[in-house]
Amino acid sequence: LDAIDVKVGDELLVDGGMVRFVVTEKIGPDVICCCTDPGLLLPRANVTFWRNGSLVRERNAMLPTLSSKDWLDIDFGIAEGIDFIAVSFVKSAEVIKHLKSYIATQSPESNIAVIAKIESIDSLKHLEEIISASDGAMVARGDLGAQIPLEQVPSVQKRIVELGRKFNKPVIVASQLLESMIEYPIPTRAEVADVSEAVGQQADALMLSGESAMGQYPEKALAVLRSVSLRIERWWREEKHHAALEPLIMASSVCGGVPEEMCNAAVKMANKLKADALFVYTKTGHMASLLSRSRPDCPIFAFTTMPSVRRRLNLQWGLMPFSLSLSDDMESNLNRAFSLLKARGMINSGGLIIVVSDKLRSIQVINVP
C-alpha cells in the first residue's frame, strides 16, 4: 500500500486482526503506526487497512491474480497430471476463463479442474460469474474475514454454497473449522457447531488447513469432521422424513436438458422407493454430478473408465467413484459393479439399486443378485 492511500487514524490489521496497529503519522512514503493489539507476526500474513469500520483498499489490489511464479507452478502441475488448481483472490470470471483456456492449450487431454477461492471483496462483486465460469468454489473464510466485516462471513458462506448448487459446481468450506485442534486433541463446542452448520448447508466438502498442515492432531481432526458430518447428515434425513418433506430437486433453469431431468427423476425414485444405492455409469462425470446436486438419501456409486474423472468426482457430495472398464453390454457392467462392491461390503444381495447411464440414457430399477 502507498502512503497516499492511508490517513492518520486508520487501522492496520495483520491476519484479520491477530495484530492491530493505528496510523499515528505519515512521513513521506512512510507510515508510522502504534501497536494497539500485540501478537505474533507470521510470514505472508494478510495486511489490510480499515477506516471507520470499512476496508480502505483490498489486499494486492494492483497485483495480478496469477503471478509469473504461479504460471511456472501451473506448468509444473500440468506436466505432473494434477487434478485441481485453486486460484487465490479471484477478481473476475476472466481470470478463471483465461486459466482454463491456457490449460486446454497446453494439455488438450487433461481434465484439470479450476477452483475459485472466494476470499476478497472483488470476488463478492462478481460471485455468480466467477462460480459459473469455474469448476468449483472454495469459501476461504480466513482471508475473507480479513476483507469483510466478520459478521458478514456466515451469510456469504451460505450464499456461495447455494450458488454452487444452482450452477452444479462443488463448494469447499475451508479455514478455521477446527482451529483449536492445532494445539489440543479435542475441538471447542463452538467449532463443532460451525462444522455442523456447513454440513447442514450441504456444502460438498470441508477442508482442514493449519489443523493438518502444522497441527499436532491431524488424524483426530479428520475423525471429528467425519463423525460430525455423518451425524448431521443422518439427522437432516430423519428430519426430512419426519416432516414428510419432498426431496429438494434443483430447478433445471441453469443446466437443463435430458440428463438433468433423468437424474432428477432417478433421485425421486430412489428416495420414494428407499433404494439402497444409486449407480451411475458415466464417461465425463456430468450425470454423476447431477445426481449429487439433488442430495439423495442413499449413496451414489459412480463408474467411469477415466481415472482422472474418478479422482475429480471425489469432491462431489455423496459420490463414491470407481474406475471400471465399461462395455456396450449393460448386464456385464452391472455384474462387474456388483462383484466390486460386494467384495468391499458396500452392497448386499437383495438390495434395491436405481441405475442411470449417460450412454444409454436410461433408468433401471434392479435388485442385487
N, C-alpha and C positions, 0 to 999 in steps of 0.2 A: 504494500500500500504506500502511495506517495503521501507526504505530509500535507499536501494541499487538500486531500480528501478528508482530513481529520481536524476536529476542533477541540479546543480545551474543554474538558468536562466529559468528553466521550469516554466510554468504557471499552477496554480491550479484553476480550475473553479468549483464553487459551483452552483448547479442547472442550469447548462448550461451557466453560465456567469453572473448570478444575483449578485454574489460576486466573485471577482477575486484577486488572490494573485500571487506573483512572488517568487520563491525559491531563497533566498539570501545566505543560509548557511546550511551545513549538519554537525551535531554534533552527532556522533554515530548513534543510531537509530532514532534520532530526526531530523526534517526538520524545519528550521527557514524560515518564509515567511514574505514578506512585502505586505500589502493590497494596491492594485492599484485601484480597483473599490469597494468602500464600499457598503454594502447593508445589508438586513435582513437575518440572518442565521436561517433557519427553520428546525425543526426535520426531520430526514430521507431524507435530501436533497441529491441529486446526486452529487458525488465528482469525478472529473476527472483531470488527469494531461496531459498537452499538451506540445509538444516540436516542435518548428518551424512549427506551424500550424497543427500538426498531433497528434493524441491521443497516449500517451505513453503506456497506458495499460488500457483495458476496465474495467469498474466497476465490482467488485465481481468476477474477472476472476478466482480466486482459490476457490470460494464457489460453492456449488451445486445449481442448479436452484431451486430445491424444498428442503427446509429445514425440519427439524424434526417437527417444528411448523406447516409448511404447510401441512404435512401429517395428523396431528391431525385435522386441519381445513377441509381437504378433507374428512376425515372420518365423520366429523360432517355434511358436506354438503350432502354426500351420504345418511346419515341417515334421513336428512330433505327433501330429494327429490328435490334438486335444479336442475335447467335446464342447467346451464353453469358453467364451471370452466375456468377462464382465467389465463394462465401461463405467468408470467413475465420473461423477459430476457432469452427467449428460445435460447439455443445454438445449438441444433441439433434436427432432427426429432426423435431421440431415446427417448428424454425426453417426447415427446407427446405420442409415442407408449407405453412407459412404464406406463404412467399415464392411458391411455385408457385400457391397459391390467389389471391394478390394479382395475379400476372401474368395468370392466366386471367380475372380480373375486369376488369382494365384493358384487356387486349387478347386477347379470346377466340380470335382467328385466329392469334395468334403461336405460333411453335414454339421459344420461348426455352428453352434447357436450363439447369438449375441444377446447378452443380458444387460439391460439398462439399470444402473444403480441410481435410485432416486434419493438424492441427498443434498439438493441445493434448491434455492428459490427459483432458479431458472428452470429446473426440472418441473416444478409445480405449475409454471406458467404454460407449459406445453405438454401436460401429462398425457392426454388422450392420444396425441400424435406420436409421442415417444413410445408408449406401450403398444400402439398399433403397429409401429414400424419394427419393433424388437421381437425377439423370440421368447422373451420373459422379462420380468422386472424384479428388482430387489429393493425392499424398503430398508435402506441403510440408516437406521434410526440414530446412530451415534453422531454422524456428521449432520444429518438432517436436523437434529435437536440443537446444533450449534448455528444453524442458518435461520430457523424459525422459532417463535416462542414455544417453549416446551409443552405448554398445554394444547398446542395445535397438533402435536405429533400423533396422538391416538386417532384423531379424525382423519388425518392424511393417510395413515396406515390403512384404515378401513376403506377409504376411497380407492386406494391403489389395488387392494385385494378385489374389490367389486369390479374395477375396470379390467383386471386380469381375467375374471370370469366372463365379462362382457366380450372381450376380444379373444377369448380362448388362449390366453398366454399364462404360463405358470408364474406364480408370485412367491418370492422368498422373503420371509421376515427375518431380519438379522440385527445384531448388535445388542449387547447388554441383556440378553434373555435371562441368563443365569450368572450375572457378573460376579456375585459374591462367591461363586464356586471356583473362581480363580484361586482363592485362598482357603476356602472352607469346604468340607465334604458334603454339606447339605445346603440347599438354597434357602433364601428367605421366603416367607409365605407370600409376600407381595410379588416375587418373581414367578412363583407357581401360578398366581392369579394372572399375571401378564402372559405367560405361555398359554394358559387356558383361553384367554381372550383371543389370541392369534389363531389357535386351533378352532375355536368357536366361530371365528370369522371365515373359516375354511380356506385359509391360505394353503398353498400347495406344499411348502417346505419351510422348516425352521433351520436357521444356520447359527452355529456357535462361532464366536470369533476368538477373543482372548481366552475363553474357557478351555478351548482345546489347543490353541496356538502356544500359550505360555502358562496355562493353568496347572494347578497341582493335581486336579482330579478330572481329567478329560473323560474317562470312561464312565465315571459316576454322573457327570453332567449329561452325557448322552443317554444314560439309563433313566434319568429324571425326565428328559424330553420325551422319551419313548413311553414311559408309564403314564405321564400326564396326558399325552396326545391320545393314547388308546382309551383312557378313561373318559376324556371329554367327548371323543367321537362316539363312544358307546352311549354315553348319557344323551347326546344330541339325537341319536337314532331312537332311543327309548322315549324321549320327549315328543318326537315327531309322531311316533306310533300311538302314544298315549292320547295325543291331541287329534289323532286321525287326520293328520295333515297330508295333503298331496305332496309328493316329492317336487322340489324346485327344479323344473326343467327350463333351462335358459332360453330366452327368446331367440329366434333364428334370424334376427334382422342384420346381425353383423357378419356371421359366417355363411349361413344359408345353404341351400342345396339339398340334394337327395341324401348324401352321407349324414348330414346333421339330423334330418328327420328320422332316418333309420336308427341312429344312436339314441335319440330321444325316446322313440318307441321301444327300443330294447331295454332301456333303463326303467321305463314304466312297467314293462312286462316283468322284469327281474324283481322289482320291488313288490309288485302285486302278487306274484307267484312265490315270493320268498325264496328266490333262487339262491343256490349255494355259491355261484360264481358267474361272472360274465367272461366269455372267451372272445378275443378279437384277433383275427388274422389280418395283418396289415403290412404293407411294404414301406410306406413312408412314416407311419405312426400317427397320421392325421385322425383316423377313426378312433384310435385308442385315446387320443387327447379329447375327442368329442364325448366319449363315454365318461371320461374323468370329469369333464366340465359339469356334468349333471349330478355328480356326487351320489352314485348309487349306494344302496345299503350293503351290497356284497362286494368282495374283492374283484378286481379286473385283472385277468391274466392275458397279456398281450404277446403274440408270437410273430416274429419277423425274421426274415433272412439276413437283415443288415445289422451287424454288430454295433455300428455307430448309432443306428436308430434305437436299438435296445438300450444303449447306455444313456441316451438323451431322455428316453421315456421314464427313467428312474426319478426324474424331477417332478413328474406329474402326480397329482393326488391320487392315491388308491391304486396305482398301477404297479403290477409286478411283471416286468417284461422278460422274455426268454428268446434266445436265438434258436431257430428251428428251421431245418430245411423243409420248404413247402413245395408240394406238388399240385397238379391240377385235380388230383383225387382228394376231395374233401374228407371222405371217410378215413383215408390214410393219415391225413393231417390230424384229425381228431384222435385217432388211436395213438399216434406218437405223443400228442399233448397229454392224453390220459395217462400213458405209461410214465412220462416225465414227472407229472405232478403227483401221481400215486406213490412213486418211489420216494418223493420228498415229503410225503404225508400231508399234502396240501388239499387233496380232494379224496373222497371215499366213494366206493361203489354205491349206486342208488341216488347219488346227489343230483340235483337238478341244475342244468347248465343252460344259459342263453348264449348262443353262438352268433357272432357277427363277422362277416367277411367283406373287406373292401373290394376284393376281386370279383366275387360272385354277387355282391350287393344283395345279400340275403340275411334273414334272421331265422335261426333254428332253435327249437326247444328240445333238449336231449337229456336223457338220464345216463349217468356214468355207468358203464357196464361193470 
